Amino acid sequence: MRSQCDHVSCGTKEKVWVPYYYQGRERGLKPHPYCTECGLVKNLSSERPRRIGFYINIITSLKEEFKLAKAQIRLIALDIENSGVDDDYGMDRHQQEELFIKIVHKYVNVPEWALRKFF
């Protein structure tokens, strides 16, 4: 599921105008950069995607709290890395959180509230 594109950003004059939202309400249009290779538009909202290290740190915290095995941690980390969670162009923060929860539930029986408290 990981993106095959390295995402080459367009120039400053070539941005596309996309509606933006503030506190759940549409506030007009803003220029957004896009990838010249695949065409994905970059998310410029205040809830930018988090880096993969953020999610690895959550796994480390879960290890201590729920007594996870090293194999489980390794499988979760590999799945997160291969899923493309850290793609700035293809994911927003909400999508990242939902994907992270789905991946963790695949390997470990941890309640959803225990995962959501880290966000």
C-alpha distances in whole Angstrom, upper triangle without the diagonal:
4,6,9,12,14,15,19,21,24,27,29,31,28,26,26,28,26,27,27,28,30,31,29,31,31,33,32,30,29,28,24,23,20,18,20,17,15,17,15,18,18,19,22,23,25,22,20,17,18,17,15,19,20,17,19,22,22,21,24,26,25,26,29,30,28,29,26,26,24,22,20,20,18,16,15,15,13,10,10,10,7,5,7,9,12,11,14,14,11,12,15,17,17,14,13,16,15,11,14,16,14,13,16,18,16,18,21,23,24,25,23,26,26,22,23,26,24,23
4,6,9,11,12,16,18,21,25,27,29,26,25,24,27,25,27,26,27,29,30,29,31,31,32,32,30,28,26,22,21,18,16,18,15,13,16,14,17,16,17,21,22,24,21,18,15,16,14,13,16,18,16,17,21,21,20,23,25,25,25,29,29,29,29,26,26,24,22,21,20,18,16,15,14,12,10,10,8,6,5,4,8,9,8,12,12,10,11,15,16,17,14,13,16,16,12,14,17,16,14,17,19,18,19,22,25,25,26,24,27,26,23,24,26,24,23
4,5,8,9,13,15,18,21,24,25,23,21,21,24,22,25,24,26,28,30,29,30,29,30,30,27,25,23,20,18,15,12,14,11,10,12,11,14,14,16,19,21,23,21,18,15,16,15,15,18,20,18,20,23,23,23,26,28,28,29,32,33,32,33,29,29,27,26,24,23,21,20,19,17,15,14,13,11,9,8,6,10,10,8,11,10,8,11,14,17,18,15,14,18,18,15,17,20,19,17,21,23,21,23,26,28,28,29,27,29,29,25,26,28,26,24
4,7,9,12,15,18,21,24,26,23,22,22,25,24,27,27,29,31,33,32,33,32,33,32,29,27,25,21,19,16,12,13,10,9,13,12,16,16,18,21,24,26,24,21,18,19,18,17,20,22,21,22,25,26,26,28,31,30,31,34,35,35,35,32,31,29,27,26,25,23,22,21,19,17,16,16,13,11,11,10,13,13,11,13,12,11,14,18,20,22,19,18,21,22,18,20,23,22,20,24,26,24,26,28,31,31,33,30,33,32,29,29,32,29,28
4,5,8,11,14,17,20,22,19,19,19,22,22,25,25,27,29,31,31,32,30,31,30,27,24,22,18,15,12,9,10,7,7,10,10,13,13,16,19,22,24,22,19,17,19,17,17,21,22,22,23,26,27,27,29,32,32,33,36,37,36,37,34,34,31,30,29,27,25,24,23,21,19,19,17,15,14,14,11,14,13,10,11,10,10,14,17,20,22,19,18,22,22,20,21,25,24,23,26,28,27,28,31,33,33,34,32,34,34,30,30,32,30,28
4,6,9,13,16,18,21,19,18,19,22,22,25,25,27,29,31,31,32,30,31,30,27,24,21,18,14,12,9,10,8,9,12,11,13,13,16,18,21,23,22,18,16,17,16,16,19,21,21,22,25,26,27,28,31,31,32,35,36,36,37,34,34,31,30,29,27,25,25,24,21,20,19,18,15,15,15,12,14,12,9,11,10,11,14,17,20,22,20,19,22,23,21,22,26,25,24,26,29,28,29,32,34,34,35,32,34,34,30,30,32,29,27
4,6,9,13,15,17,15,14,16,19,19,22,22,24,26,29,28,29,27,27,26,23,20,17,14,11,8,5,7,6,7,9,8,10,10,13,15,18,20,20,16,15,17,16,17,20,21,22,23,26,27,28,30,32,32,34,36,37,37,38,35,36,33,32,31,29,28,27,25,23,22,21,19,17,17,16,13,14,12,9,9,8,10,13,15,18,21,19,18,22,23,21,22,26,26,25,27,30,29,31,33,35,34,35,32,34,34,30,30,32,29,27
4,7,9,12,15,13,13,15,18,19,22,22,25,27,30,30,30,28,28,26,23,20,17,13,10,8,5,6,6,9,10,10,11,11,14,16,19,22,22,18,18,19,18,20,23,24,25,26,29,30,31,33,35,35,37,39,40,41,42,39,39,37,36,35,32,31,30,29,26,25,25,23,21,20,20,16,18,15,12,12,10,13,16,18,21,24,22,21,25,26,25,26,29,29,28,31,34,33,34,36,39,38,39,36,37,37,33,33,35,32,29
4,7,9,11,10,9,12,15,16,19,19,22,24,27,27,27,25,24,23,19,16,13,10,6,6,5,6,8,10,9,10,9,9,12,13,17,19,20,16,17,19,18,21,23,24,25,27,29,30,32,33,35,36,38,40,41,41,42,40,40,38,38,36,34,33,32,30,28,27,27,24,22,22,22,18,19,16,13,11,10,13,16,17,20,23,22,21,25,26,25,26,30,30,29,32,34,34,36,37,40,38,39,36,37,37,33,32,34,31,28
4,7,8,6,7,10,13,15,18,19,22,25,28,28,27,25,24,22,18,15,11,9,6,6,6,6,9,11,10,11,10,10,14,14,18,21,22,19,20,22,22,24,27,28,29,31,33,34,35,37,38,39,41,44,44,45,46,43,44,42,41,40,38,36,36,34,32,31,30,28,26,26,25,21,22,20,16,14,12,15,18,19,22,25,24,24,28,29,28,29,33,33,32,35,37,37,39,41,43,41,42,39,40,40,36,35,37,34,31
4,5,5,7,11,14,16,19,20,23,25,29,29,28,26,24,22,18,15,11,11,8,9,10,9,13,15,13,14,13,13,16,16,19,22,23,20,22,24,24,27,29,30,31,33,35,36,37,39,41,42,43,46,46,47,48,46,47,44,44,43,40,39,39,37,34,34,33,31,29,29,28,24,25,22,19,17,15,19,21,22,25,27,27,27,30,32,31,32,35,36,36,38,40,40,42,44,46,44,44,41,42,42,38,37,39,36,33
4,6,6,10,12,15,18,18,21,23,27,27,26,23,22,19,16,13,9,9,7,10,12,12,16,17,15,16,13,13,15,14,18,20,22,20,21,24,24,27,29,30,32,34,35,36,38,40,41,42,44,46,46,47,49,47,48,46,45,44,41,40,40,38,36,35,35,32,30,31,30,26,26,23,21,17,16,20,22,22,24,27,27,27,30,32,31,33,36,36,36,39,41,41,43,44,46,44,44,41,41,42,38,37,38,36,33
4,6,9,11,14,18,19,22,24,28,28,27,24,22,19,15,13,9,10,9,11,13,13,17,18,16,17,15,15,17,16,20,22,24,22,24,27,28,31,33,33,35,37,38,39,41,43,44,45,47,49,50,50,52,50,51,49,48,47,44,43,43,41,39,38,37,35,33,33,32,28,29,26,23,20,18,22,24,24,27,29,29,30,33,34,34,35,38,39,39,41,43,44,46,47,49,47,47,43,44,45,41,39,41,39,35
4,7,10,13,16,18,21,24,27,27,26,23,22,19,15,13,9,9,8,9,11,10,14,15,12,13,12,13,16,16,19,22,24,22,23,26,27,29,32,32,33,36,37,38,40,42,43,44,46,48,48,49,50,48,49,47,46,45,43,42,41,39,37,36,35,33,31,31,29,26,27,24,21,19,16,19,22,22,25,27,27,28,31,32,31,33,36,36,37,39,41,41,43,45,47,45,45,42,42,43,40,38,40,37,34
4,7,9,13,14,18,20,24,23,22,19,18,15,12,9,5,5,5,7,10,10,14,14,11,12,9,10,12,12,15,18,20,18,20,23,24,27,29,29,31,33,35,35,37,39,40,41,43,45,45,46,48,45,47,45,44,42,40,39,39,36,35,34,33,30,29,29,27,24,24,22,19,16,14,17,19,19,22,24,24,25,28,29,29,30,33,33,34,36,38,39,41,42,44,42,42,38,39,40,36,35,36,34,31
4,6,10,12,16,19,22,21,20,17,16,13,9,8,5,5,7,7,11,12,15,14,11,11,8,10,12,12,15,18,20,18,20,23,25,27,30,30,31,34,35,35,37,39,40,41,43,45,45,46,48,45,47,45,44,42,40,40,39,36,35,34,33,30,30,29,27,24,24,23,19,16,14,16,18,18,21,23,22,24,27,27,27,30,32,32,33,36,37,38,40,42,43,41,41,37,38,39,36,34,36,34,30
4,7,9,13,16,19,19,17,13,13,10,6,5,4,6,9,10,14,15,18,17,14,13,10,11,12,12,14,17,19,18,20,24,26,29,31,31,31,34,36,36,38,40,40,41,44,46,45,46,48,46,48,46,46,43,41,41,40,37,36,36,34,32,31,31,29,26,25,24,21,18,15,17,19,18,21,22,22,24,27,27,28,30,32,33,34,36,38,38,41,42,43,41,40,37,37,39,35,33,35,34,30
4,6,10,13,17,15,14,11,11,8,5,6,6,7,10,11,14,16,19,17,14,12,9,10,10,10,11,15,16,16,18,22,24,27,30,28,29,32,33,33,35,38,38,38,41,43,42,43,45,43,45,44,43,41,39,39,38,35,34,34,32,29,29,29,26,24,23,22,19,16,14,15,16,15,18,19,19,21,24,24,25,27,29,30,31,33,35,35,38,39,40,38,37,33,34,35,32,30,32,31,27
4,7,10,13,12,10,7,7,5,4,6,9,9,13,14,18,20,22,20,17,15,12,13,11,11,11,14,15,16,19,22,25,28,30,29,29,33,34,33,35,38,38,38,41,43,42,42,45,43,45,44,44,41,39,40,38,35,35,35,33,30,31,31,28,25,24,23,21,18,16,17,17,15,18,18,19,21,23,24,25,27,29,29,31,33,34,35,38,39,39,37,36,32,32,34,31,29,31,30,26
4,7,10,9,8,6,6,6,6,6,9,10,13,15,18,21,23,22,18,16,12,12,10,9,8,11,12,13,16,20,23,25,28,26,27,30,31,30,33,35,35,35,38,40,39,40,42,41,43,42,42,39,37,38,37,34,33,34,32,28,29,30,27,24,22,22,20,17,15,17,16,14,15,16,17,20,21,22,23,25,27,28,30,31,33,34,36,37,37,35,34,30,30,31,29,26,28,27,23
4,7,6,5,4,6,8,9,10,13,13,17,18,21,24,26,24,21,18,15,14,11,10,8,10,11,13,16,19,23,25,28,25,26,30,30,29,32,34,33,34,37,38,37,38,41,39,42,41,41,38,37,37,36,33,33,34,32,28,30,30,27,25,23,22,21,18,17,18,16,14,15,15,17,19,20,21,23,24,25,27,29,30,31,33,35,35,36,33,31,28,27,29,27,24,25,25,21
4,5,5,6,6,10,11,12,15,15,19,21,24,27,29,27,24,21,18,17,13,12,9,9,11,14,17,19,23,26,27,25,26,30,29,28,31,33,32,33,36,37,36,37,40,39,42,42,42,39,37,38,37,34,33,35,33,29,31,32,29,26,24,23,22,19,19,20,18,15,15,15,18,20,20,21,24,25,26,28,30,31,32,34,36,36,36,33,31,27,26,28,26,23,24,24,20
4,6,8,9,13,15,16,19,19,22,24,27,30,32,30,27,24,21,19,16,14,11,10,11,15,18,20,24,26,28,25,25,29,29,27,30,32,31,31,35,36,34,35,38,38,41,41,41,38,36,37,37,33,33,35,32,29,31,32,29,27,24,24,24,21,21,22,19,16,15,15,18,20,19,20,23,24,24,27,29,29,30,33,35,34,34,31,29,25,24,26,24,21,22,22,18
4,7,9,12,14,16,19,19,22,23,26,29,31,28,26,22,20,19,15,15,12,12,12,16,18,21,24,27,28,25,26,30,30,28,31,33,32,32,35,37,35,36,39,38,41,41,41,37,36,37,36,33,33,34,32,29,31,31,28,26,24,24,23,21,21,21,18,15,15,14,17,19,19,19,22,24,24,25,28,29,29,32,34,34,33,31,28,25,24,26,24,21,22,23,19
4,6,9,12,14,18,18,22,23,26,29,31,29,26,23,20,20,16,16,13,14,15,18,20,23,27,29,31,29,29,33,33,31,34,37,35,35,39,40,39,39,43,41,44,44,44,41,39,41,39,36,36,37,35,32,33,34,31,29,26,27,25,23,22,22,20,17,18,17,19,22,22,23,25,27,27,29,31,32,33,35,37,37,37,34,32,28,28,30,28,25,26,26,23
4,6,9,11,14,15,19,21,24,27,29,26,23,21,18,18,15,14,12,14,16,18,20,24,27,30,32,29,30,34,34,33,35,38,37,37,41,42,41,41,44,43,46,45,45,42,40,41,40,37,36,37,35,32,33,34,30,28,26,26,25,22,21,21,20,17,19,18,20,23,23,24,26,28,29,30,32,34,34,36,39,39,39,36,34,30,30,32,30,27,29,28,25
4,7,9,13,14,18,20,24,26,29,27,24,22,18,18,15,14,12,14,16,18,21,24,27,30,32,30,31,35,35,34,37,39,38,39,42,44,42,43,46,45,47,47,47,44,42,43,42,38,38,39,37,34,35,35,32,30,28,27,25,22,21,22,21,19,20,20,22,24,25,26,28,30,31,32,34,36,37,38,41,41,41,39,37,33,32,34,32,29,30,30,26
4,7,10,13,16,18,22,24,27,25,22,20,17,17,15,14,13,16,18,19,22,25,28,31,34,32,33,36,37,36,39,41,40,41,44,46,45,45,48,47,49,48,48,45,43,44,43,40,39,40,38,34,35,35,32,30,28,28,25,22,21,22,22,20,21,22,23,26,27,28,29,31,33,34,35,37,38,40,42,43,43,41,39,35,35,37,34,31,33,32,28
4,7,9,13,15,19,21,24,22,19,17,14,14,13,12,12,15,17,18,21,24,27,30,32,31,32,35,36,35,38,40,40,41,44,45,44,45,48,46,48,47,47,44,42,43,41,38,37,38,36,33,33,34,31,28,27,26,23,20,18,20,20,18,21,22,22,25,26,27,28,31,32,33,35,37,38,39,42,42,43,41,39,36,36,37,34,32,33,32,28
4,6,10,13,16,18,21,21,17,16,12,12,11,9,10,13,16,16,19,22,24,27,30,28,30,33,34,33,36,38,38,39,42,44,43,44,46,44,46,45,45,43,40,41,40,37,35,36,34,31,31,32,29,26,25,23,21,17,16,18,19,17,19,21,22,23,25,27,28,29,31,32,33,35,37,38,40,41,42,40,39,35,35,36,33,31,32,31,27
4,7,10,13,15,18,18,15,14,10,10,11,9,12,15,17,16,19,22,24,27,29,28,30,33,34,34,36,38,38,39,42,44,44,44,47,45,46,45,44,42,40,40,39,36,35,35,33,30,30,30,28,25,24,22,20,16,14,17,18,17,20,22,22,23,26,27,28,29,32,33,33,36,37,38,40,41,43,41,40,36,36,38,34,32,34,32,28
4,7,10,12,15,15,12,10,7,6,7,7,10,13,15,13,15,19,20,23,26,25,26,29,30,31,33,35,36,36,39,41,41,41,43,41,43,41,41,39,36,36,35,33,31,31,30,27,26,27,24,21,20,19,16,13,11,13,15,14,17,19,19,20,23,24,24,26,29,29,30,32,34,35,37,38,39,38,37,33,34,35,31,29,31,29,26
4,7,9,12,12,10,9,6,6,8,9,12,15,16,14,15,18,19,22,25,25,26,28,30,30,32,34,35,36,38,41,41,41,43,41,42,40,40,38,36,35,34,32,30,30,29,26,25,25,23,20,20,17,14,11,9,13,14,15,18,20,20,20,23,25,24,26,29,29,30,32,34,35,36,38,40,38,38,34,35,36,32,30,32,30,27
4,6,9,9,6,6,4,6,9,11,14,17,18,15,16,19,19,22,25,25,26,28,30,30,32,34,35,36,38,40,41,41,42,40,41,39,38,36,34,33,32,30,29,28,27,24,23,23,21,18,18,16,13,11,8,11,13,14,18,20,19,20,23,24,23,25,28,28,28,31,33,33,35,37,38,37,37,34,35,35,32,30,33,30,27
4,5,6,5,5,7,8,11,13,17,20,20,17,16,19,19,21,24,25,25,27,29,30,31,33,35,35,37,40,40,40,42,39,39,37,36,35,33,32,31,29,27,26,25,23,21,21,19,16,17,15,12,11,8,10,14,16,19,21,19,20,23,24,23,25,28,27,27,30,32,32,34,36,38,37,37,34,35,36,32,31,33,31,28
4,6,6,8,10,11,15,17,20,23,23,20,20,23,22,24,27,28,29,30,33,33,34,37,38,39,40,43,44,44,45,42,42,40,39,38,36,34,33,32,30,29,28,26,24,23,22,19,21,19,15,14,12,14,17,19,23,25,23,23,27,28,26,28,31,31,30,33,35,35,37,39,41,40,41,38,39,39,36,35,37,35,32
4,6,8,11,13,16,19,22,25,24,21,20,23,22,23,26,27,28,29,32,33,33,35,37,38,39,42,43,42,43,40,40,38,37,36,34,32,31,30,28,26,25,24,22,20,20,17,19,18,14,14,12,13,17,19,23,25,22,23,26,27,25,27,30,29,28,32,34,33,34,37,39,39,39,37,39,39,35,34,37,34,32
4,6,9,11,15,18,20,24,23,20,19,21,21,22,25,26,26,28,31,31,31,34,36,36,37,40,41,40,41,38,39,37,35,34,32,31,29,28,26,25,23,22,20,19,18,15,17,17,13,13,10,10,14,17,21,22,19,20,24,24,22,24,27,26,26,29,31,30,32,35,37,36,37,34,36,36,32,32,35,32,30
4,6,9,13,15,18,22,21,19,18,21,22,23,26,27,27,29,31,32,33,35,37,37,39,41,42,41,43,40,40,39,37,36,34,33,31,30,28,27,25,24,23,21,19,17,18,17,14,13,9,10,14,16,20,21,19,20,24,24,22,25,28,27,27,30,32,31,34,36,38,37,37,34,36,36,33,32,34,32,29
4,6,9,12,15,18,18,15,15,18,18,20,23,24,23,26,28,28,29,32,33,33,35,38,38,38,40,37,38,36,35,33,31,30,29,27,26,25,23,21,20,19,17,14,15,14,11,10,6,7,10,12,16,17,15,16,20,20,19,22,24,24,24,27,29,28,31,33,34,34,34,30,32,33,29,28,31,29,26
4,7,9,12,15,15,13,14,17,18,20,23,23,24,26,28,28,30,32,33,33,36,38,38,38,40,38,39,37,36,34,32,32,31,28,27,26,25,22,22,21,19,16,16,15,12,9,6,8,10,11,15,16,15,17,20,20,20,22,25,25,25,28,30,30,32,34,35,34,34,30,32,32,29,27,30,28,24
4,6,9,12,12,10,10,14,15,17,20,20,21,24,25,25,27,30,30,31,33,36,36,36,38,35,37,35,35,33,30,30,29,27,25,25,23,21,20,20,18,15,14,13,10,7,4,7,9,9,12,15,14,15,18,19,19,20,23,24,24,26,28,29,31,32,34,32,32,29,30,30,27,25,27,25,22
4,6,9,9,7,8,12,14,17,20,19,19,22,24,24,26,28,28,29,32,34,33,34,36,34,36,34,34,32,30,30,29,26,24,25,23,20,20,21,18,15,14,12,10,7,6,8,8,7,10,12,12,13,15,17,17,19,21,22,23,25,27,28,30,31,32,30,30,26,27,27,24,22,24,22,19
4,7,8,7,10,13,15,18,20,19,21,24,24,24,27,29,29,30,33,35,34,35,38,36,37,36,36,34,31,32,31,28,27,27,26,23,23,24,21,18,17,15,13,9,9,12,11,9,11,14,15,15,17,19,20,21,23,25,26,27,29,31,32,33,34,32,31,28,28,29,25,23,25,23,19
4,5,6,9,12,15,19,20,19,20,23,24,23,26,28,28,29,32,33,33,34,36,35,37,36,36,33,31,32,31,28,27,28,26,23,23,25,22,19,17,16,15,11,12,13,12,9,10,12,13,14,16,18,19,20,22,24,25,26,28,30,31,32,32,30,29,25,25,26,23,21,22,20,17
4,6,9,11,15,18,19,17,19,22,22,21,25,26,26,27,30,31,31,32,34,33,36,35,35,33,30,31,31,27,26,28,27,23,24,25,23,20,17,16,16,13,14,16,13,10,10,12,14,15,15,18,20,20,22,24,25,26,28,30,31,31,32,29,28,24,24,25,22,19,20,18,15
4,7,9,12,15,17,14,15,19,19,18,21,23,23,24,27,28,27,29,31,30,32,31,32,29,27,28,27,24,23,25,23,19,21,22,20,17,14,13,14,11,13,14,11,7,6,8,11,11,12,14,16,16,18,20,21,22,24,26,27,27,28,25,24,21,20,21,18,16,17,15,12
4,6,10,13,14,13,14,17,18,18,20,23,23,24,26,28,28,29,31,29,31,30,30,28,25,26,26,22,21,22,21,18,18,20,18,15,12,10,10,8,10,11,9,6,6,9,11,10,12,15,15,16,18,20,20,21,24,25,27,27,28,26,25,22,22,22,19,17,18,16,13
4,7,9,12,10,11,14,15,15,17,20,20,21,23,26,25,26,28,26,28,27,27,24,22,22,22,19,17,19,17,14,14,16,14,11,8,7,8,6,9,9,7,5,5,8,9,7,9,12,12,12,15,17,17,18,21,22,23,24,25,23,23,20,21,20,17,16,17,15,12
4,7,8,7,8,11,12,12,15,16,17,18,20,22,23,24,25,23,25,24,24,22,19,20,20,17,15,17,16,12,13,16,14,12,8,7,9,8,12,12,10,9,7,10,11,8,9,13,13,11,14,17,16,17,20,21,22,22,24,22,22,19,19,19,15,15,16,12,10
4,5,6,8,9,11,12,14,15,17,18,20,22,23,23,25,23,24,22,23,21,18,18,18,16,13,15,15,11,11,14,13,10,8,5,9,9,13,13,11,11,10,13,13,10,12,15,14,12,16,17,16,17,20,21,21,22,24,22,23,21,21,20,17,17,18,14,13
4,5,5,6,9,10,11,13,15,16,17,19,20,21,22,19,20,18,19,17,14,14,15,12,9,11,11,8,7,11,11,9,7,6,9,11,14,14,12,13,12,14,13,10,11,14,12,10,14,15,13,14,18,18,18,19,22,20,21,19,20,19,15,16,17,14,14
4,5,5,6,9,10,10,12,14,15,17,19,20,20,18,19,17,18,17,14,14,15,13,10,12,14,10,10,14,14,13,10,9,13,14,18,18,16,16,14,17,16,13,13,16,15,12,15,18,15,15,19,20,19,19,22,20,22,20,21,18,15,17,17,13,13
4,6,5,7,9,10,11,13,15,16,17,18,20,18,20,18,20,18,14,15,17,13,11,14,15,11,12,15,15,14,11,10,14,14,18,18,15,14,12,14,15,11,11,14,14,11,13,16,15,14,18,19,19,19,21,18,19,17,17,16,13,13,13,10,10
4,5,5,6,9,10,11,12,15,15,16,17,15,17,16,17,14,11,13,13,10,9,12,11,8,10,13,12,12,9,10,13,15,18,17,14,14,12,13,13,9,9,12,11,8,10,13,11,10,14,15,15,15,17,15,16,15,15,14,10,12,13,9,10
4,5,5,6,9,10,11,13,14,15,16,14,15,13,14,12,9,10,12,9,7,10,11,9,10,13,13,14,11,12,15,17,20,20,17,18,15,17,17,13,13,15,14,10,13,15,12,11,15,16,15,15,17,16,18,17,18,15,12,14,15,12,13
4,5,5,6,9,10,11,13,14,15,14,15,14,16,14,11,13,15,12,10,14,15,12,13,17,17,17,14,14,18,19,23,22,19,19,16,18,18,15,14,17,16,12,14,17,15,13,17,18,17,16,18,16,18,17,17,14,12,14,13,10,12
4,5,5,6,9,10,11,12,13,12,15,14,16,14,11,13,14,11,11,14,14,12,14,17,17,17,14,15,18,20,23,22,19,18,15,16,16,13,11,14,14,10,11,14,13,10,14,16,15,13,15,12,14,13,13,10,8,10,10,7,9
4,5,5,6,9,10,10,11,9,11,11,12,10,7,10,11,8,8,12,12,11,13,16,16,17,14,16,19,21,24,23,20,20,17,18,18,14,13,15,14,10,11,13,11,9,12,13,12,11,13,11,14,13,14,11,9,12,13,10,13
4,5,5,7,9,10,10,9,11,10,13,11,8,11,13,11,10,14,15,14,15,18,19,20,17,18,22,23,27,26,23,23,20,21,21,18,16,18,18,14,15,17,15,12,15,17,15,13,16,14,16,16,17,13,12,15,14,12,15
4,5,6,6,9,10,10,13,13,15,13,11,14,16,13,13,17,18,16,18,21,21,22,19,20,23,25,28,27,24,23,20,20,21,18,16,18,18,14,14,17,16,13,16,18,16,14,15,12,14,15,14,10,10,13,11,9,13
4,5,5,6,8,7,11,12,14,11,9,13,14,11,12,16,16,15,18,20,20,21,19,20,24,25,28,27,24,23,20,20,20,18,15,17,17,13,12,15,14,10,12,15,13,10,11,9,11,12,12,8,8,12,11,10,13
4,6,6,5,5,7,8,11,9,7,11,13,11,12,15,16,16,18,21,21,22,20,22,25,27,30,29,26,26,23,23,23,20,18,20,19,15,15,17,15,12,14,15,13,10,12,11,14,15,16,12,12,15,15,14,17
4,6,5,7,10,11,14,13,11,15,17,15,16,19,20,19,21,24,24,26,23,24,28,30,33,32,29,28,25,25,26,23,21,22,22,18,18,20,18,15,17,19,16,13,15,13,15,17,16,13,13,16,15,14,18
4,6,8,12,14,16,14,13,17,18,16,17,21,21,20,22,25,25,26,24,25,29,30,33,31,28,28,24,24,25,22,19,21,21,17,16,19,18,14,15,18,16,13,13,10,12,14,13,10,11,14,13,13,16
4,6,9,12,14,11,11,15,16,14,16,19,19,19,22,24,24,26,23,25,29,30,33,31,28,28,25,24,24,22,19,20,20,17,15,17,16,12,13,15,13,9,9,8,10,13,13,10,11,15,14,14,18
4,7,9,12,10,10,14,15,14,16,19,19,20,22,24,24,27,25,26,30,32,35,33,30,30,27,27,27,24,22,23,22,19,18,19,17,14,15,16,13,10,11,11,14,16,17,13,15,18,18,17,21
4,7,8,6,7,10,11,11,13,15,16,16,19,21,21,23,22,24,27,29,32,30,28,28,25,25,25,22,20,21,20,16,16,17,14,11,13,13,10,8,10,10,14,16,17,14,14,18,18,17,20
4,5,5,6,9,10,11,13,14,16,17,19,20,21,24,23,25,28,31,33,31,29,30,27,27,27,24,22,23,21,18,18,18,16,13,14,14,11,10,12,13,17,19,21,17,17,21,21,20,23
4,5,5,6,9,10,10,12,14,15,16,18,20,22,21,23,26,29,31,30,28,29,27,27,26,23,22,23,21,18,18,19,16,14,16,15,12,12,15,16,19,21,22,19,18,22,22,21,23
4,5,5,6,9,10,11,12,14,15,16,18,21,20,22,25,28,31,29,27,29,27,27,26,23,22,22,20,17,18,18,14,13,15,13,10,11,14,16,20,21,23,20,19,23,24,22,24
4,5,5,6,9,10,11,12,14,15,16,19,18,21,24,27,29,27,25,26,24,24,23,20,19,19,17,14,14,14,11,9,11,10,6,7,11,12,16,17,19,17,16,19,20,19,21
4,6,5,6,9,10,11,12,14,15,17,16,18,21,24,27,25,23,24,22,22,21,18,17,18,16,13,14,14,11,9,12,12,9,9,13,13,16,17,19,16,14,18,19,17,19
4,5,5,6,9,10,11,12,14,16,16,18,21,24,26,24,23,24,23,24,22,19,19,20,17,14,16,16,12,11,14,13,10,12,16,16,20,20,22,19,17,21,22,20,21
4,5,5,6,9,10,11,12,15,15,17,20,23,25,23,22,23,22,22,20,17,18,18,15,13,14,13,9,9,12,10,8,10,14,15,18,19,21,19,17,20,22,20,21
4,6,5,6,9,10,10,13,12,15,18,21,23,20,19,20,19,19,17,14,14,14,11,9,10,10,7,6,9,8,7,9,12,13,16,16,18,16,13,16,18,16,18
4,5,5,6,9,10,12,11,13,16,19,21,19,18,19,18,19,17,14,14,15,13,10,12,13,9,9,13,12,11,12,16,16,18,18,20,18,15,18,19,16,18
4,5,5,6,9,11,11,13,15,19,21,19,18,20,19,20,18,15,16,17,13,12,14,14,10,11,14,13,12,14,18,18,21,20,23,21,18,21,22,20,21
4,5,5,6,9,10,12,14,18,19,17,16,18,18,18,15,13,14,14,10,9,12,11,7,9,12,10,10,13,16,17,19,18,21,20,16,19,21,19,19
4,6,5,7,6,9,11,15,17,15,13,15,14,15,13,10,11,12,8,7,10,10,7,9,12,11,12,14,17,16,18,17,19,18,15,16,19,16,16
4,6,6,7,8,10,14,16,14,14,16,16,17,15,12,14,15,12,11,14,14,11,13,16,15,15,17,20,20,22,21,23,21,18,20,22,19,19
4,6,8,10,11,15,16,14,14,17,17,18,15,13,15,15,12,12,15,14,11,14,16,14,15,18,21,21,23,22,25,23,20,22,24,22,21
4,6,9,9,13,14,11,11,14,14,15,12,10,12,12,8,9,12,11,9,12,15,13,15,17,20,20,22,20,22,22,18,19,22,20,19
4,5,6,9,10,8,8,12,13,14,11,9,12,13,10,11,14,14,12,15,17,17,18,20,23,22,24,21,24,23,19,20,22,20,19
4,6,9,10,9,7,9,9,11,9,6,9,10,8,8,12,12,11,13,16,16,17,19,21,20,21,18,20,20,16,16,19,16,15
4,6,9,9,8,9,10,12,11,8,11,13,11,11,15,16,14,16,19,19,20,22,24,23,24,21,23,22,18,18,20,17,16
4,6,5,6,9,10,13,11,9,13,14,12,13,17,17,16,19,21,21,23,24,27,25,26,23,25,25,21,21,23,20,18
4,6,6,7,9,12,11,10,14,16,15,15,19,19,19,21,24,24,26,27,29,27,28,25,26,26,22,21,23,20,18
4,6,8,11,14,12,12,16,17,16,17,20,20,20,23,25,25,27,29,31,29,30,26,28,28,24,23,26,23,20
4,7,10,12,9,10,14,14,13,15,18,17,18,20,22,22,24,26,28,27,27,24,26,26,22,22,24,22,20
4,7,8,6,6,10,11,10,12,15,15,15,18,20,20,22,24,25,24,24,21,22,23,19,18,21,19,16
4,6,5,6,9,10,11,12,15,16,17,18,20,21,23,24,25,23,23,19,20,21,18,16,18,17,14
4,5,5,6,9,10,10,12,14,15,16,18,20,22,22,23,21,20,17,17,18,14,13,15,13,10
4,5,5,6,9,10,11,12,14,16,17,19,21,21,21,19,18,14,15,17,13,11,14,13,10
4,5,5,6,9,10,11,12,14,15,17,19,20,21,19,19,15,17,18,14,13,16,15,12
4,6,5,6,9,10,10,12,14,15,17,18,19,18,18,14,16,16,13,12,15,13,11
4,5,5,6,9,10,11,12,14,16,16,17,15,14,11,12,13,9,8,11,10,8
4,5,5,6,9,10,11,12,15,15,16,14,14,10,12,13,10,10,13,13,11
4,5,5,6,9,10,11,13,14,15,15,15,12,15,15,12,12,16,14,13
4,5,5,6,9,10,11,12,14,12,13,11,13,13,9,10,13,11,11
4,5,5,6,9,10,10,11,9,10,7,10,10,7,8,12,11,11
4,6,5,6,9,10,11,11,11,10,13,13,10,12,15,15,15
4,5,5,7,9,11,11,13,12,15,14,11,13,16,15,16
4,5,6,6,8,8,10,10,13,11,9,12,14,13,14
4,5,5,6,7,8,8,12,11,10,13,15,15,16
4,6,8,10,12,12,16,15,13,16,19,18,19
4,7,9,12,13,16,15,13,17,19,18,20
4,6,9,11,14,12,11,15,17,16,18
4,7,9,12,11,11,14,16,17,19
4,6,9,7,8,11,12,13,15
4,5,5,7,9,11,13,14
4,5,5,6,9,11,11
4,5,5,6,9,10
4,6,6,8,10
4,6,6,8
4,5,5
4,6
4
